[in-house]
Amino acid sequence: MEETTSPAGDKRSVGIKYGLISVVVGIVFFLILIFAGQNPLTFKWGWAVSLPTTIVLILLAHKEFKGDNNGFMTYGEGIAVGFWFMLVGVVVGILFNYVYTNIIDPNLMADFYENQYNQMQQQGMPDGQIEMAQSWTKKLFWAIAVFMGVFFSMATVLLVTIFTQKRPPEQRF
């Protein structure tokens, strides 16, 4: 007897696979920065690597999904693949960063806060405002990291899927 995979399973498995690939790529980039003497939390050009990498991985995930589905993928299916990609990538990536910066090398966070302090001081902010800003940053850093990761990943998924969708003939207008 042949086993069939449900379409939801295909979307989930493809999304999870590429989400894990994105985590590995992100960890490698993180460690390259560490070994190069850079703080990944303050590296200003990180988006220039992460955005194209995310786009390429979403394109590859969509290509694989379409390859398994006779070359077709609706917008909703593309979003579902991207959702699983984003969920795994953001959750596992943030978890790695949290463990690394809190257990392996807590100095990264201290450097981040010092860099933030210096920037605010250069902008002429009063010490009271700087202390308040840093207090809130310390409280909300990881929640903001998760929110920003989810927001920008899903925005990228929504945009990429516009160009990668290909409806089956029976669903076309």
C-alpha positions, 0 to 999 in steps of 0.5 A, a space after each residue: 500500500 502506498 503512503 500519500 503525503 498530505 499537502 499540509 505535510 508537504 508545506 510544513 516539511 519543506 518550510 521546516 527543512 529550509 527554516 533549519 537551513 536558514 538557521 545553519 546559515 545564520 549560525 555560520 554567519 554569526 560565528 564568522 563575525 565572532 571569529 573576525 572580532 565583530 559583535 554580531 549584535 552591533 554589526 551594521 551590515 547584517 541585513 545585507 547578508 540576511 535579506 538576500 539569504 532569506 529571499 534565496 532560501 524562500 525561493 528554493 523552498 517554493 521551488 521544491 514545493 512546486 516540484 513536488 506539486 506538478 509545478 504549481 503553488 497557490 499564494 496560500 500554499 506559498 505563505 504556508 511554506 514561508 510560515 513554517 520557514 519563518 517559525 523554525 528560522 526565527 525560533 531556533 535562531 533566537 534561541 541560539 542567540 539567547 544561549 550564546 549571548 547569555 551562557 557562552 559569551 555574555 560579553 556580547 550583550 555587555 558590548 551591545 549595551 555599551 555601544 548603545 550607550 555611546 551612540 545615545 551619548 553622542 546624540 546628546 541624550 541626557 543620562 536619565 533618558 539613556 538609563 531609562 532607554 537601556 533599562 527598557 532595552 534590557 527588559 524587552 530585547 528578546 521580545 523585540 528580536 522575536 517580533 522583528 524576526 517574525 515581522 520581517 521574515 513574513 513580510 519577505 515571505 508575502 512579497 516573494 510569494 507574489 512572484 513565485 505562486 503559480 496556480 493550477 489551471 483549474 484555479 486561474 481566473 
